[in-house]
């Protein structure tokens, strides 16, 4: 029974993905269909059209195995080895700088939202 619940929840998540891909292809948008599906899922969660408990178990299973989803992308990078060859230090610097920027901006936004939440509850 639990396996059936997880499979149906993952199927619901994939439905949002395929709806996003359909919208992207139908309108010729430059935004990936997966991102459009993610935004649709977010809007449905915010508005209450989709309840969190409808997708929580399936999403947890997918997050648990998230590293497996990056294997095809990593293997795909091997096709472009010549593009990256000899640029190890540059790639390392770019990775470090971008990571620091993401952490800094995320921390800043989180702090502002946390302060705003505390002020609205007073």
Order of alpha helices (4+ residues) and beta strands (2+ residues): alpha-alpha-alpha-alpha-alpha-alpha-alpha
